[in-house]
Amino acid sequence: MCTTILIGKNASYDGSTMVARIEDSSSGMFKAKKFIYVSSEDQVVDYKSVRTDCEIKLPEKSFSYTCLPNVKKWRGVWGACGINEKNVSMTATETITTNERVLGADPLVEYEEGIIKKGGIGEEDFIVIVLPYISSAREGVERLGKLLEEYGTYESNAVAFQDENEIWWLESIGGHHWIAKKVPDDAYVVMPNQLGIDEFDFKDAFSKKESHMCSEDLREFIKENHLDLSLKGNFNPREAFGSDSYEDHVYNTPRAWVMLRYFNKNTYSFDGPDAEFKPSSNNLPWSMVPEGKITIEDVKTILSNHYEGTPYDPYGRHGQGDQRGKFRPIGINRDDVLALTQIRPYVDEEIKAIEWLAFGSNVFNGLIPFYTNISKTPKYLANTSLTPTSENFYWVNRIIGVLCDSNFAETQASTEAYQMKVLSKGHEIINKYDKEFKKNKGSIKDIKKFLEKANEEVADFTKEATDKYLDEVLYIASLYMKNSFSRSDA
């Protein structure tokens, strides 16, 4: 129920690696999220899943990290995304699809209540049991791969790992197998809830592992279970392990199509009956070299997409009405949080990592940046409760989204102004503190407090701007209530 984009360092505007993922709730659910810091001193050693009875002994030594857990703990942590003190990031997870042949050969480890260590590991657990123990993206793949092989999983998932130089993408295959591929430095990758890797070099995976890794018995697993569907010997993991259903072409592939259409609109034809790539195309590339370098603003724009400029826009006023809302949009009502992790190669180690965050429906929210080498996060994002309130960033965006959705055209100008305002100010504050750090590094006694001051400045400005935005759209929505009447008592 998520959408992910991965951007190699030579495809980004500033040479950073960038990973962005939206965590979405299941249909009919809305999960309140918060942004917190977890000290290595608070990291558990004897870990037990909430959703299952799986028990794992974790290493004694760990790194501190940020994460975005659920406020309601009834299904576990669900850390979503974070960056550890080694400037390594991890997302958890992109739910993906697989096929019956794979599940028959290596069944998911289904949970059975009361039977200890049944049910394996899943999205609930991944951040807590992996991120605090890795010093590179490659180490993340290796650690999660071993855990999947040992404990198994009850769901099909994909996970991104990122450091300053590399981004790796791991996809689980059945209950205990996995495959991983390095994102090309000059390319971007789009992932919309489907198994995505479309080519794989086994020779590399079982030798140098420069760009490919997998579970040790994957070749034998494929052969024994007749999973290779290629006719010419060019193995395609998506065909072997993935799904191809009507539901995919309504829920998944249209999102990949619209993302590729945004970044490579002149490279291929995406519209009309003779288009090279269509919303239902099975051969949409896993990665592409973009036509231009990708910015933070590009990522926010595409991860807010609702098929604007196409016949499928649910807010559209023109074209065939039966096409509107046909496909599942990226910017959907049940977006919980968008996290964009940026690891910058051109600044000091202490300030390399930035985590850009937006809560609620991406069509109507704003994206703001935070340094992650800290000891605490701003209360505006950390103190999310289960009670709706305008006093924290999650709930105020949920409220604003509902007001704007039902008055889309009337509130659009306010939304666009707000989104530009907070993004611009976010860049301004980061630029200011980057320069101050470079100039005064030797005299800054407590770097964490210095960066926390920057984060508080971002949060304070954002709260003021968001309160004003709420006031504007509440006024507009009030004018257009169905029980309005033109005559007044005055």
C-alpha positions as CSV (number, residue, x, y, z in Angstrom):
1,M,0.0,0.0,0.0
2,C,2.9,2.3,-0.7
3,T,4.9,4.1,-3.4
4,T,8.7,4.3,-3.6
5,I,11.3,6.2,-5.7
6,L,15.0,5.6,-5.5
7,I,17.5,8.1,-7.1
8,G,21.1,7.4,-7.7
9,K,23.7,10.0,-6.9
10,N,24.5,10.9,-10.5
11,A,20.7,11.3,-11.2
12,S,20.1,13.8,-8.3
13,Y,20.5,17.5,-8.5
14,D,23.3,17.7,-6.0
15,G,25.1,14.4,-6.1
16,S,23.1,13.0,-3.1
17,T,21.6,9.6,-3.0
18,M,17.8,10.1,-2.4
19,V,15.2,7.5,-1.3
20,A,11.6,8.5,-0.9
21,R,8.7,6.3,0.2
22,I,5.1,7.0,1.2
23,E,3.7,4.8,3.9
24,D,-0.1,4.3,3.2
25,S,-2.7,2.7,5.4
26,S,-4.8,-0.1,4.2
27,S,-8.2,0.8,2.8
28,G,-10.5,2.0,5.6
29,M,-7.5,2.7,7.9
30,F,-5.6,5.9,8.9
31,K,-2.5,5.3,11.0
32,A,-1.3,8.2,13.1
33,K,2.5,8.5,12.8
34,K,5.2,10.4,14.7
35,F,8.9,11.3,14.1
36,I,11.2,10.1,16.9
37,Y,14.8,9.5,17.8
38,V,15.8,6.1,19.4
39,S,19.0,6.1,21.4
40,S,21.3,3.1,21.3
41,E,20.8,2.9,25.0
42,D,17.1,2.3,24.5
43,Q,17.4,-0.3,21.8
44,V,16.1,-3.7,23.0
45,V,18.2,-6.9,22.9
46,D,15.5,-9.5,23.5
47,Y,13.1,-8.6,20.7
48,K,9.6,-10.1,20.3
49,S,7.2,-9.2,17.5
50,V,3.8,-7.9,18.4
51,R,2.0,-9.2,15.4
52,T,3.5,-12.7,15.8
53,D,5.4,-14.5,18.5
54,C,8.7,-14.4,16.7
55,E,11.6,-13.9,19.1
56,I,15.0,-12.6,18.0
57,K,18.2,-12.1,20.1
58,L,19.7,-8.8,18.8
59,P,23.3,-7.7,19.1
60,E,24.4,-6.0,22.3
61,K,25.9,-3.0,20.4
62,S,23.7,-0.8,18.3
63,F,23.6,2.6,16.6
64,S,21.1,5.4,17.4
65,Y,18.5,6.1,14.7
66,T,15.4,8.0,13.8
67,C,12.1,6.4,12.8
68,L,8.5,7.0,12.1
69,P,6.5,4.5,14.2
70,N,2.7,4.1,14.6
71,V,1.2,6.0,17.5
72,K,-1.1,3.1,18.3
73,K,1.0,0.2,19.2
74,W,-1.5,-2.6,18.8
75,R,0.3,-4.0,15.7
76,G,3.9,-3.2,16.7
77,V,6.4,-0.5,15.9
78,W,6.1,-0.1,12.1
79,G,9.1,2.2,12.0
80,A,8.5,3.1,8.3
81,C,11.9,4.8,7.6
82,G,14.9,6.1,9.4
83,I,18.6,7.1,9.3
84,N,21.1,5.8,11.8
85,E,24.1,7.6,13.3
86,K,26.3,6.1,10.5
87,N,24.3,8.1,7.9
88,V,22.7,4.9,6.6
89,S,19.0,4.9,5.8
90,M,16.4,2.1,5.5
91,T,12.7,2.0,4.4
92,A,10.3,-0.6,5.6
93,T,8.5,-1.5,3.4
94,E,7.0,-1.5,0.0
95,T,4.4,-4.3,0.0
96,I,4.8,-6.2,-3.2
97,T,3.0,-9.0,-5.0
98,T,4.1,-12.5,-6.0
99,N,2.6,-15.5,-7.7
100,E,1.1,-18.8,-6.8
101,R,4.1,-20.8,-8.1
102,V,6.5,-19.1,-5.8
103,L,4.2,-19.3,-2.8
104,G,3.7,-23.0,-3.5
105,A,7.4,-23.6,-3.6
106,D,8.3,-21.5,-0.6
107,P,5.1,-20.7,1.4
108,L,4.9,-17.6,3.6
109,V,5.4,-18.3,7.3
110,E,1.8,-17.9,8.4
111,Y,1.2,-16.9,12.0
112,E,-0.5,-19.5,14.3
113,E,-1.6,-18.1,17.6
114,G,0.0,-19.6,20.6
115,I,2.8,-21.4,18.7
116,I,6.1,-19.6,19.6
117,K,8.2,-18.4,16.7
118,K,5.5,-18.9,14.1
119,G,4.8,-16.1,11.7
120,G,8.3,-15.0,11.0
121,I,9.2,-11.3,10.6
122,G,7.6,-8.5,8.6
123,E,7.2,-4.8,8.1
124,E,6.4,-4.4,11.8
125,D,9.9,-5.5,12.7
126,F,12.3,-4.6,10.0
127,I,13.5,-1.1,11.1
128,V,14.1,-2.2,14.7
129,I,16.0,-5.4,13.9
130,V,18.1,-4.1,11.0
131,L,18.8,-0.3,10.9
132,P,20.6,0.0,14.3
133,Y,23.2,-2.6,13.2
134,I,24.4,-1.6,9.8
135,S,27.2,0.7,8.6
136,S,26.4,0.7,4.9
137,A,23.6,0.0,2.5
138,R,25.3,-3.3,1.4
139,E,25.4,-4.4,5.1
140,G,21.7,-3.7,5.3
141,V,20.9,-6.1,2.4
142,E,23.2,-8.8,4.0
143,R,21.6,-8.5,7.4
144,L,18.0,-8.5,6.3
145,G,18.7,-11.3,3.9
146,K,20.1,-13.6,6.6
147,L,17.1,-12.8,8.9
148,L,14.7,-13.7,6.1
149,E,16.4,-17.0,5.5
150,E,16.5,-17.8,9.3
151,Y,13.1,-16.6,10.4
152,G,11.0,-16.4,7.2
153,T,8.4,-13.8,6.5
154,Y,4.6,-13.8,6.5
155,E,4.3,-11.2,3.7
156,S,5.9,-10.1,0.5
157,N,8.0,-7.0,0.9
158,A,10.7,-4.9,-0.6
159,V,13.1,-2.7,1.3
160,A,15.5,0.1,0.3
161,F,19.0,0.7,1.9
162,Q,20.9,3.8,1.3
163,D,24.3,5.3,2.2
164,E,26.3,8.2,0.7
165,N,27.4,6.2,-2.3
166,E,24.9,3.4,-2.9
167,I,21.2,2.5,-2.9
168,W,20.2,-1.2,-2.8
169,W,16.8,-2.6,-3.3
170,L,15.8,-6.0,-1.7
171,E,12.7,-8.0,-2.6
172,S,11.5,-11.0,-0.7
173,I,10.6,-14.1,-2.6
174,G,8.2,-16.4,-0.9
175,G,8.8,-17.2,2.8
176,H,12.6,-17.4,2.9
177,H,14.2,-16.3,-0.3
178,W,15.3,-12.8,-1.5
179,I,16.9,-10.9,-4.3
180,A,18.7,-7.5,-4.3
181,K,20.0,-5.1,-6.9
182,K,22.0,-1.9,-6.7
183,V,20.4,1.2,-8.2
184,P,22.5,2.5,-11.1
185,D,24.2,5.7,-10.1
186,D,22.8,7.6,-13.1
187,A,19.2,6.2,-12.8
188,Y,16.0,6.3,-10.8
189,V,13.8,3.5,-9.8
190,V,10.0,3.5,-9.4
191,M,8.2,1.0,-7.2
192,P,4.4,0.8,-6.8
193,N,3.5,-2.4,-4.7
194,Q,4.8,-4.8,-7.3
195,L,7.9,-7.0,-7.5
196,G,9.9,-4.8,-9.8
197,I,13.4,-6.0,-10.6
198,D,13.3,-6.9,-14.3
199,E,16.9,-8.2,-14.9
200,F,19.5,-10.0,-12.8
201,D,23.1,-11.0,-13.2
202,F,23.6,-14.3,-11.3
203,K,27.3,-14.4,-12.3
204,D,27.9,-11.1,-10.3
205,A,25.6,-12.2,-7.5
206,F,27.7,-15.3,-6.9
207,S,31.1,-13.7,-7.4
208,K,32.0,-10.0,-6.9
209,K,28.4,-8.9,-5.8
210,E,29.1,-5.5,-7.3
211,S,25.4,-4.8,-8.2
212,H,23.5,-8.0,-7.4
213,M,23.0,-10.2,-4.3
214,C,20.5,-13.0,-3.5
215,S,19.8,-15.9,-1.2
216,E,22.5,-18.6,-1.5
217,D,20.3,-21.3,-3.1
218,L,18.2,-19.0,-5.4
219,R,19.5,-20.6,-8.6
220,E,18.6,-24.1,-7.4
221,F,15.2,-22.8,-6.1
222,I,14.4,-21.4,-9.5
223,K,15.4,-24.5,-11.4
224,E,13.8,-27.0,-9.1
225,N,10.5,-25.2,-9.2
226,H,10.5,-24.2,-12.9
227,L,10.2,-20.5,-12.2
228,D,12.2,-19.2,-15.1
229,L,9.7,-18.2,-17.9
230,S,12.2,-16.7,-20.3
231,L,12.4,-18.1,-23.8
232,K,15.8,-16.7,-24.8
233,G,17.7,-17.2,-21.6
234,N,17.4,-13.6,-20.3
235,F,16.1,-14.2,-16.8
236,N,13.5,-11.7,-15.7
237,P,12.8,-11.8,-11.9
238,R,9.5,-9.9,-12.3
239,E,8.2,-12.6,-14.7
240,A,9.5,-15.4,-12.5
241,F,8.5,-14.2,-9.1
242,G,5.9,-11.4,-9.6
243,S,2.2,-11.2,-10.5
244,D,0.3,-10.2,-13.6
245,S,-3.4,-9.6,-12.8
246,Y,-6.2,-7.2,-13.6
247,E,-5.8,-5.7,-10.1
248,D,-2.1,-4.9,-10.9
249,H,-3.2,-2.9,-13.9
250,V,-5.7,-0.8,-11.8
251,Y,-3.7,-0.5,-8.5
252,N,0.0,-0.8,-9.3
253,T,1.3,-0.4,-12.9
254,P,-0.5,2.9,-13.5
255,R,1.5,4.5,-10.7
256,A,4.8,3.3,-12.3
257,W,3.6,4.6,-15.6
258,V,2.8,8.1,-14.4
259,M,6.2,8.4,-12.6
260,L,8.1,7.3,-15.7
261,R,5.9,9.7,-17.7
262,Y,6.9,12.6,-15.4
263,F,10.7,12.0,-15.6
264,N,11.0,10.8,-19.2
265,K,8.1,12.4,-21.0
266,N,10.2,13.1,-24.1
267,T,12.1,9.8,-24.2
268,Y,9.1,7.6,-24.8
269,S,5.5,8.1,-25.7
270,F,3.1,7.5,-22.8
271,D,-0.2,8.7,-24.1
272,G,-2.7,7.7,-26.8
273,P,-3.5,4.4,-28.5
274,D,0.0,4.0,-30.0
275,A,2.0,4.8,-26.8
276,E,5.1,2.8,-26.1
277,F,4.2,2.6,-22.5
278,K,0.6,2.6,-21.1
279,P,-0.9,2.4,-17.6
280,S,-1.4,-1.4,-18.2
281,S,2.0,-2.2,-19.7
282,N,3.8,-5.2,-18.2
283,N,7.2,-4.1,-19.5
284,L,7.6,-0.8,-17.6
285,P,11.3,-0.5,-16.8
286,W,12.5,-1.0,-13.2
287,S,15.0,1.8,-13.7
288,M,15.5,4.7,-16.2
289,V,18.0,7.4,-16.7
290,P,16.0,10.7,-16.3
291,E,16.0,13.5,-18.9
292,G,17.2,15.9,-16.2
293,K,18.6,15.8,-12.7
294,I,16.0,15.1,-10.1
295,T,15.3,17.6,-7.3
296,I,13.6,17.4,-3.9
297,E,10.7,19.3,-5.4
298,D,10.4,16.8,-8.3
299,V,10.1,14.0,-5.7
300,K,7.4,15.8,-3.7
301,T,5.5,16.6,-6.9
302,I,5.5,13.0,-8.3
303,L,4.6,11.5,-4.9
304,S,1.7,13.8,-4.7
305,N,0.5,12.8,-8.2
306,H,-3.2,12.2,-8.8
307,Y,-2.9,11.7,-12.6
308,E,-3.2,15.5,-13.2
309,G,-2.9,16.1,-17.0
310,T,-4.4,12.8,-17.8
311,P,-8.0,11.6,-18.2
312,Y,-7.7,9.6,-14.9
313,D,-7.5,12.6,-12.5
314,P,-10.3,12.2,-9.9
315,Y,-10.4,16.0,-9.6
316,G,-10.6,16.5,-13.4
317,R,-13.3,18.6,-14.9
318,H,-12.8,17.7,-18.6
319,G,-12.8,14.6,-20.7
320,Q,-14.7,11.4,-20.2
321,G,-16.2,11.1,-16.7
322,D,-15.9,7.3,-16.7
323,Q,-12.1,7.6,-16.8
324,R,-11.8,9.8,-13.7
325,G,-10.7,7.9,-10.7
326,K,-10.1,4.7,-12.7
327,F,-6.6,4.1,-11.3
328,R,-5.3,4.2,-7.8
329,P,-3.4,7.5,-7.4
330,I,-0.1,8.0,-5.7
331,G,-1.3,11.0,-3.6
332,I,-4.2,9.2,-2.0
333,N,-6.5,9.9,1.0
334,R,-4.7,7.3,3.2
335,D,-1.1,8.5,2.8
336,D,0.3,8.4,6.4
337,V,3.7,9.8,5.9
338,L,6.2,10.7,3.1
339,A,9.8,10.3,4.1
340,L,12.6,11.4,1.7
341,T,16.1,10.6,3.0
342,Q,18.9,12.6,1.5
343,I,22.6,11.7,2.1
344,R,24.8,14.6,1.0
345,P,28.4,14.0,-0.1
346,Y,29.5,17.6,-0.1
347,V,29.2,18.5,3.6
348,D,30.8,17.3,6.8
349,E,29.9,13.9,8.2
350,E,27.9,15.3,11.1
351,I,25.4,17.1,8.8
352,K,25.3,14.8,5.8
353,A,21.9,13.2,6.5
354,I,18.6,15.1,6.0
355,E,15.1,13.6,6.4
356,W,12.4,15.4,4.6
357,L,8.9,14.6,6.0
358,A,5.2,15.2,5.1
359,F,2.2,13.8,6.9
360,G,-1.3,13.1,5.6
361,S,-2.5,13.2,2.0
362,N,0.4,14.3,-0.2
363,V,-1.9,16.3,-2.6
364,F,-2.4,18.9,0.2
365,N,0.5,18.7,2.6
366,G,4.0,20.3,2.7
367,L,7.5,18.7,2.8
368,I,10.0,19.9,5.5
369,P,13.6,18.9,6.3
370,F,15.3,17.8,9.5
371,Y,18.9,17.0,10.4
372,T,19.1,13.5,11.9
373,N,22.4,13.6,13.9
374,I,20.3,14.6,17.0
375,S,19.1,13.4,20.4
376,K,15.5,14.5,20.1
377,T,12.9,15.5,17.5
378,P,10.6,18.6,17.6
379,K,7.4,18.1,19.7
380,Y,5.3,19.2,16.7
381,L,6.2,15.9,15.0
382,A,7.1,13.7,18.0
383,N,4.1,14.2,20.2
384,T,1.4,12.9,17.9
385,S,-1.5,11.6,19.9
386,L,-4.5,9.4,19.0
387,T,-6.8,12.5,19.5
388,P,-7.2,14.8,16.5
389,T,-5.7,18.2,17.1
390,S,-4.2,21.1,15.2
391,E,-1.2,21.1,17.6
392,N,0.8,18.4,15.8
393,F,1.9,18.0,12.2
394,Y,0.1,14.7,11.5
395,W,-3.4,15.6,12.6
396,V,-3.4,19.2,11.2
397,N,-2.6,17.8,7.8
398,R,-5.3,15.1,8.0
399,I,-7.8,17.9,8.8
400,I,-6.6,20.1,6.0
401,G,-6.7,17.3,3.5
402,V,-10.4,16.6,4.1
403,L,-11.3,20.3,3.8
404,C,-9.3,20.7,0.6
405,D,-10.4,17.5,-1.1
406,S,-14.1,18.5,-1.0
407,N,-13.2,22.0,-2.2
408,F,-10.3,21.2,-4.6
409,A,-10.6,24.0,-7.1
410,E,-11.4,26.6,-4.5
411,T,-8.5,25.8,-2.2
412,Q,-5.9,24.9,-4.9
413,A,-4.2,28.4,-4.8
414,S,-3.9,28.2,-1.0
415,T,-2.4,24.7,-1.2
416,E,0.2,25.6,-3.9
417,A,1.2,28.8,-2.0
418,Y,1.6,26.8,1.3
419,Q,3.6,24.0,-0.3
420,M,6.0,26.4,-2.0
421,K,6.3,28.5,1.2
422,V,7.4,25.6,3.5
423,L,9.7,24.0,1.0
424,S,11.4,27.2,0.3
425,K,11.8,28.0,3.9
426,G,13.1,24.5,4.6
427,H,15.8,24.9,2.0
428,E,16.6,28.4,3.5
429,I,17.0,27.1,7.0
430,I,19.2,24.1,6.0
431,N,21.4,26.3,3.9
432,K,21.8,28.8,6.8
433,Y,22.8,26.1,9.3
434,D,25.1,24.3,6.8
435,K,27.0,27.6,6.3
436,E,27.1,28.3,10.0
437,F,28.4,24.8,10.7
438,K,31.1,25.1,8.1
439,K,32.2,28.5,9.4
440,N,32.1,27.7,13.1
441,K,32.6,23.9,13.3
442,G,35.6,24.1,15.6
443,S,33.7,26.3,18.1
444,I,30.4,24.4,18.2
445,K,30.6,22.6,21.6
446,D,27.5,20.4,21.1
447,I,26.7,19.5,17.5
448,K,23.5,17.7,18.3
449,K,22.0,20.7,20.1
450,F,23.1,22.9,17.2
451,L,21.2,20.7,14.8
452,E,18.2,20.4,17.1
453,K,18.0,24.2,17.1
454,A,17.8,24.1,13.3
455,N,15.1,21.5,13.5
456,E,13.1,23.5,16.0
457,E,13.3,26.5,13.7
458,V,11.9,24.4,10.8
459,A,9.1,23.1,13.1
460,D,8.2,26.5,14.5
461,F,8.0,28.1,11.1
462,T,6.0,25.1,9.7
463,K,3.5,25.3,12.5
464,E,2.9,29.0,12.0
465,A,2.5,28.5,8.2
466,T,0.3,25.4,8.6
467,D,-2.0,27.2,11.1
468,K,-2.5,30.0,8.6
469,Y,-3.1,27.5,5.8
470,L,-5.7,25.7,7.9
471,D,-7.4,29.1,8.6
472,E,-7.6,29.9,4.9
473,V,-9.0,26.6,3.7
474,L,-11.4,26.3,6.7
475,Y,-12.8,29.7,5.7
476,I,-13.1,28.6,2.0
477,A,-14.7,25.3,2.9
478,S,-17.2,27.1,5.2
479,L,-18.3,29.3,2.4
480,Y,-19.2,26.3,0.2
481,M,-21.1,24.3,2.8
482,K,-24.3,22.8,1.3
483,N,-26.5,24.6,3.8
484,S,-25.2,28.1,2.8
485,F,-27.7,30.8,1.8
486,S,-27.0,34.1,0.1
487,R,-29.3,36.3,2.2
488,S,-28.0,37.3,5.6
489,D,-29.5,39.2,8.5
490,A,-27.1,42.2,8.1
